[in-house]
Amino acid sequence: MSTKQPPIRICVVGAQGSGKSSLTLQFTQDHFPVDFDPSVEDVYRREIYLDGRVVPLEILDTANNDVYSDLMYKQLLEADGVVVVYSVGSHETFQSVTNFYRNVLRARESNMPPTILVGAQADTSTARVISTHEGEQLASELGIAEFIECSAMHNTNIAEIFIKLSEQVIEHREVNEEHGVVELKSDPRKRTKTFTTGATLDLRKSAEPSLFNCKSESSVREIPRKNSVEYPKRGYVSKDPVKFDDEDSSKCCVIM
């Protein structure tokens, strides 16, 4: 009997030309885009299976706006996990990684979400200028535990990125639960009271909707519910996802 995990919200960040949108679309839609507008921001959904558990993913492909904008700040506040992307064929996108990660630190302070550094476009069509060692070294310098290279064009290591990050998020949640820590993703600039349990409570209720609920119609389509599903082995990316329960309409559908 499988169990369903709460949705994992993943924020994918990186400079224009990093390849972040291509890897997001390859994972969520099994599609390598030839042409798209990098200024468009969207949320994509997909389910994976980990150790008999259904894990819904909500993946926000951020637009290439100012790395220090208020919008980016709010997006990082809501994220359970972060993917920081650069292109192995671009010094510029590689150099931007530090600023993107500093913004995560600024938004989350001590409550850092699991993060993966990704060197994208690692295929024969890209003239590599950033070595694997340089990527590993940068991850080590920033304190990012996981580094991986991928190719969206050849669908290499794409699923591995989101599977590994999801495993880290679940482990992070379980550790917090074990120690009685309540993780509240609130703006540290608005926090007003800290309790002895270590949990921080934001007493100011925001009326703003979740940024992860903002999506275009093109990014999500309804999948009919099935009465029974046999859940495959750990790490399997769902090709035939199941619609979420009707009573939770905010998590209404999954992308194939």
Residue pairs with C-beta under 8 A, 6 or more apart in sequence:
2 49
2 52
2 53
2 54
2 229
2 231
3 52
3 53
3 54
4 53
4 54
4 55
4 56
5 50
5 53
5 54
5 55
5 56
5 170
6 56
7 56
7 57
7 58
7 251
8 55
8 56
8 57
8 58
8 80
8 81
8 165
8 166
8 169
8 170
9 58
9 60
9 78
9 79
9 80
9 81
9 212
10 57
10 58
10 59
10 60
10 79
10 80
10 81
10 82
10 83
10 162
10 165
11 60
11 62
11 75
11 76
11 78
11 79
11 81
11 82
11 83
12 20
12 23
12 24
12 59
12 60
12 61
12 62
12 82
12 83
12 85
13 20
13 62
13 67
13 72
13 76
13 82
13 83
13 84
13 85
13 100
13 103
13 104
14 20
14 84
14 85
14 86
14 93
14 96
14 97
14 100
14 120
15 64
15 86
15 90
15 92
15 93
15 96
15 100
16 38
16 64
16 93
17 38
17 87
17 90
17 92
17 93
18 85
18 86
18 87
18 90
18 93
18 96
18 120
19 85
19 87
19 120
19 121
19 152
20 61
20 62
20 83
20 85
20 118
20 120
21 33
21 36
21 38
21 61
22 32
22 33
22 120
22 121
22 152
22 153
23 85
23 118
23 120
23 150
23 152
23 158
23 161
24 44
24 59
24 61
25 31
25 32
25 33
25 36
25 44
25 61
25 152
26 32
26 152
26 155
26 158
27 46
27 59
27 158
27 159
27 161
27 162
27 237
28 44
28 45
28 46
28 59
28 255
29 44
29 255
29 256
30 155
30 256
32 152
32 153
32 155
38 63
38 64
39 63
39 64
40 63
40 216
41 60
41 61
41 62
41 63
42 60
42 61
42 215
42 216
42 218
42 219
43 58
43 59
43 60
43 61
43 212
43 213
43 214
43 215
43 219
43 220
44 58
44 59
44 61
44 215
44 219
44 220
44 255
45 56
45 57
45 58
45 59
45 220
45 251
45 253
45 254
45 255
46 56
46 57
46 59
46 162
46 237
46 238
46 241
46 254
46 255
46 256
47 54
47 55
47 56
47 57
47 238
47 241
47 242
47 254
48 55
48 57
48 159
48 162
48 163
48 166
48 235
48 236
48 237
48 238
49 55
49 231
49 232
49 233
49 234
49 235
49 236
49 238
50 163
50 166
50 167
50 170
50 234
50 235
51 234
52 231
52 234
53 170
54 231
54 242
55 166
55 170
56 244
56 251
56 254
57 162
57 166
58 212
58 251
59 162
60 75
60 79
60 211
60 212
62 72
62 75
65 71
65 72
66 72
67 96
67 99
67 100
67 103
68 99
68 103
68 106
71 211
72 103
73 103
73 106
73 107
73 187
74 187
74 208
74 211
75 211
76 82
76 103
76 104
76 107
76 108
77 107
77 108
77 185
77 186
77 187
78 185
78 210
78 211
78 212
79 113
79 185
80 113
80 114
80 169
80 172
81 113
81 114
81 115
81 116
81 165
81 166
81 168
81 169
82 104
82 113
82 114
82 115
82 116
83 115
83 116
83 118
83 161
83 162
83 165
84 97
84 100
84 101
84 104
84 115
84 116
84 117
84 118
84 144
85 93
85 118
85 120
86 93
86 94
86 96
86 97
86 117
86 118
86 119
86 120
86 130
86 135
87 93
87 94
87 119
87 120
87 121
87 126
87 130
88 94
88 119
88 120
88 121
88 122
88 126
88 128
88 129
88 130
88 135
88 149
89 121
89 126
89 127
89 128
89 129
89 130
90 129
90 130
91 129
91 130
94 130
94 134
94 135
94 138
97 117
97 138
97 142
98 138
98 142
101 115
101 142
101 144
104 112
104 113
104 115
105 112
107 188
108 188
109 188
111 183
111 185
111 200
113 169
113 172
114 145
114 146
114 165
114 168
114 169
114 171
114 172
115 144
115 145
115 146
116 144
116 146
116 147
116 148
116 161
116 164
116 165
116 168
117 135
117 138
117 139
117 142
117 144
117 146
117 147
117 148
118 147
118 148
118 149
118 150
118 161
119 130
119 132
119 135
119 147
119 148
119 149
119 150
120 149
120 150
120 151
120 152
121 151
121 152
121 153
122 128
122 149
122 150
122 151
122 156
123 151
123 153
123 154
123 156
125 153
132 149
135 147
135 149
136 147
139 145
139 146
139 147
145 168
146 164
146 165
146 168
148 157
148 160
148 161
148 164
149 157
150 156
150 157
150 158
150 160
150 161
151 157
151 158
152 158
159 235
159 237
162 237
163 235
163 237
173 183
176 182
176 183
179 198
180 197
180 198
180 199
181 197
181 198
181 199
182 197
182 199
182 201
183 199
184 199
184 200
184 201
184 202
186 200
186 201
186 202
187 202
190 202
190 204
191 200
191 201
191 202
192 201
192 202
192 203
192 204
193 200
193 201
193 203
194 200
194 201
195 201
210 250
213 250
219 255
220 252
220 253
220 255
221 253
221 255
221 256
222 243
222 252
222 253
223 241
223 242
223 243
223 253
223 254
223 256
224 243
225 242
225 243
226 242
229 242
238 254
239 256
240 256
241 254
241 255
241 256
242 254
243 252
243 253
243 254
244 251
244 252
244 253
244 254
